Amino acid sequence: MAKGKKRRPGPAHKPEASPERDAVSEPDATVEPAGSAAPGGAASGAERSPGPSATGERSRRTKLIALAATVVLLAGAVIVAVAAGGGEDDSLQYADGVVVHSEEDRLVLRPQEPLDGQEQVEMTILPEDAASVDIEHLQYHQVQGDLFRIWYELRDGTYHARLAEDIPGTAH
């Protein structure tokens, strides 16, 4: 036998019968050792814990509810994004050209191809678009004479510069 392990007595090594031990093992015994089951199968002082199948069923149900809630939240987020424009503003257009003049609140672009028949187009820069237009970066390209892409919105006959960016493959 391994050291430190005790062997449980099997059927051949049954201990002698005693009245106290026999009373505990009988179904209607009134003597209960601490932590043992009370008559009727319920644990003393607490409700009986659910069996493995009930626990597994509850776990599966919880996972399904969590999955359903996630699907509903994602669907809601997609609906809100689509209703709000989805991040892409379909009203924005762009023109590639050289910035010939720039200030805090406006710029003048000479597009590569005439824009609405114009060789030069003045665009306003609204305060909320100032960071995405980045006038200092524009002025650098203006001095260099580099082509630049201006994303704009035409509202009530006025061009509003919304975003300015380097043209892929042409930036220095």
C-alpha positions as CSV (number, residue, x, y, z in Angstrom):
1,M,0.0,0.0,0.0
2,A,1.3,3.5,-0.8
3,K,2.5,5.6,2.0
4,G,0.0,8.2,3.3
5,K,-3.1,6.6,1.6
6,K,-5.7,4.7,3.5
7,R,-7.5,1.8,2.0
8,R,-11.3,1.8,2.5
9,P,-12.7,-1.4,3.8
10,G,-14.5,-3.3,1.2
11,P,-17.4,-5.7,1.7
12,A,-15.2,-8.3,3.2
13,H,-14.0,-5.9,5.9
14,K,-17.3,-4.6,7.1
15,P,-17.0,-3.2,10.6
16,E,-19.0,-4.7,13.4
17,A,-22.6,-3.5,13.7
18,S,-23.5,-0.9,16.4
19,P,-26.8,0.6,17.3
20,E,-25.7,4.2,16.6
21,R,-24.4,3.3,13.2
22,D,-27.5,1.4,12.3
23,A,-29.7,4.2,13.4
24,V,-28.0,6.7,11.1
25,S,-28.3,4.5,8.1
26,E,-32.0,3.9,8.5
27,P,-34.4,6.2,6.5
28,D,-36.4,7.4,9.5
29,A,-33.5,7.9,11.8
30,T,-33.6,11.0,14.0
31,V,-29.9,11.2,14.6
32,E,-28.0,13.0,11.8
33,P,-24.3,13.6,11.5
34,A,-23.4,17.1,10.5
35,G,-23.5,17.8,6.8
36,S,-25.5,14.6,6.0
37,A,-28.7,14.5,4.1
38,A,-31.9,14.9,6.0
39,P,-34.8,12.4,5.6
40,G,-36.5,12.9,2.3
41,G,-33.2,13.5,0.5
42,A,-32.9,17.3,1.1
43,A,-29.7,18.6,2.5
44,S,-30.2,19.9,6.0
45,G,-30.8,23.6,6.2
46,A,-30.6,24.1,2.4
47,E,-32.5,23.2,-0.7
48,R,-31.3,20.3,-2.8
49,S,-28.9,21.3,-5.5
50,P,-30.0,20.6,-9.1
51,G,-28.6,17.5,-10.7
52,P,-26.1,17.6,-13.6
53,S,-28.8,17.6,-16.3
54,A,-30.6,20.6,-14.7
55,T,-27.3,22.5,-14.4
56,G,-26.4,21.8,-18.0
57,E,-29.8,22.8,-19.2
58,R,-29.6,26.1,-17.2
59,S,-26.1,26.8,-18.6
60,R,-27.2,26.2,-22.2
61,R,-30.2,28.4,-21.7
62,T,-28.0,31.2,-20.3
63,K,-25.6,30.9,-23.3
64,L,-28.6,31.1,-25.7
65,I,-30.0,34.2,-24.0
66,A,-26.5,35.9,-24.1
67,L,-26.2,35.0,-27.8
68,A,-29.6,36.3,-28.6
69,A,-28.9,39.6,-26.7
70,T,-25.6,40.0,-28.6
71,V,-27.4,39.5,-31.9
72,V,-30.1,42.1,-31.0
73,L,-27.4,44.6,-29.9
74,L,-25.4,44.2,-33.1
75,A,-28.5,44.5,-35.3
76,G,-29.4,47.7,-33.4
77,A,-25.9,49.1,-33.9
78,V,-26.1,48.3,-37.7
79,I,-29.5,50.0,-38.0
80,V,-28.3,53.1,-36.1
81,A,-25.1,53.3,-38.3
82,V,-27.1,53.0,-41.5
83,A,-29.7,55.5,-40.4
84,A,-26.8,57.9,-39.4
85,G,-25.1,57.5,-42.8
86,G,-22.8,54.7,-41.8
87,G,-19.7,56.9,-41.5
88,E,-19.4,57.4,-45.3
89,D,-21.1,60.6,-46.4
90,D,-22.6,60.0,-49.8
91,S,-22.8,63.8,-50.4
92,L,-19.0,64.2,-50.3
93,Q,-17.1,64.4,-53.6
94,Y,-13.5,65.0,-54.2
95,A,-11.3,67.1,-56.5
96,D,-7.6,66.6,-57.1
97,G,-5.7,69.8,-57.7
98,V,-3.2,72.3,-56.5
99,V,-4.1,74.6,-53.6
100,V,-3.3,78.1,-54.7
101,H,-4.5,80.0,-51.6
102,S,-5.3,78.9,-48.1
103,E,-6.5,80.6,-44.9
104,E,-8.1,79.5,-41.7
105,D,-11.6,79.5,-43.1
106,R,-11.2,79.1,-46.8
107,L,-9.0,77.7,-49.6
108,V,-8.8,78.1,-53.4
109,L,-8.2,75.0,-55.4
110,R,-7.0,74.8,-59.0
111,P,-8.4,71.4,-59.9
112,Q,-6.7,69.1,-62.5
113,E,-9.9,69.2,-64.5
114,P,-12.4,72.0,-64.3
115,L,-14.9,71.6,-61.5
116,D,-18.4,72.6,-62.7
117,G,-16.7,74.5,-65.5
118,Q,-14.5,76.5,-63.1
119,E,-10.7,76.6,-63.4
120,Q,-10.4,77.7,-59.8
121,V,-12.8,76.9,-57.0
122,E,-13.1,78.7,-53.6
123,M,-14.1,76.5,-50.7
124,T,-15.1,77.5,-47.2
125,I,-13.7,75.6,-44.2
126,L,-16.2,75.3,-41.4
127,P,-14.9,75.3,-37.8
128,E,-16.0,71.6,-37.3
129,D,-13.9,70.6,-40.4
130,A,-10.8,72.6,-39.6
131,A,-9.0,69.6,-38.0
132,S,-9.7,67.2,-40.9
133,V,-8.7,69.8,-43.5
134,D,-5.5,70.7,-41.6
135,I,-4.7,74.1,-43.1
136,E,-1.0,73.9,-42.0
137,H,-0.5,70.7,-44.0
138,L,-2.3,72.3,-46.9
139,Q,0.0,75.3,-46.8
140,Y,3.1,73.0,-46.9
141,H,1.8,71.4,-50.1
142,Q,0.7,74.8,-51.5
143,V,4.4,76.0,-51.2
144,Q,5.6,72.8,-52.9
145,G,3.0,73.0,-55.6
146,D,1.9,69.4,-54.9
147,L,-1.4,67.9,-56.0
148,F,-3.8,67.4,-53.1
149,R,-7.2,65.8,-52.7
150,I,-10.0,67.9,-51.3
151,W,-13.2,66.2,-50.2
152,Y,-16.0,68.7,-50.4
153,E,-19.7,69.1,-50.1
154,L,-21.7,71.4,-52.3
155,R,-24.5,73.0,-50.3
156,D,-26.7,75.9,-51.6
157,G,-24.1,76.7,-54.3
158,T,-21.2,76.9,-51.8
159,Y,-18.3,74.5,-51.8
160,H,-17.4,73.4,-48.2
161,A,-14.0,71.7,-47.8
162,R,-14.6,68.8,-45.4
163,L,-11.3,66.8,-45.6
164,A,-8.0,67.2,-47.3
165,E,-5.5,64.4,-47.9
166,D,-2.4,63.6,-49.9
167,I,-3.1,61.9,-53.2
168,P,-1.9,58.3,-52.9
169,G,1.5,57.9,-54.7
170,T,2.2,61.6,-55.1
171,A,3.1,62.8,-51.6
172,H,6.7,64.0,-51.0
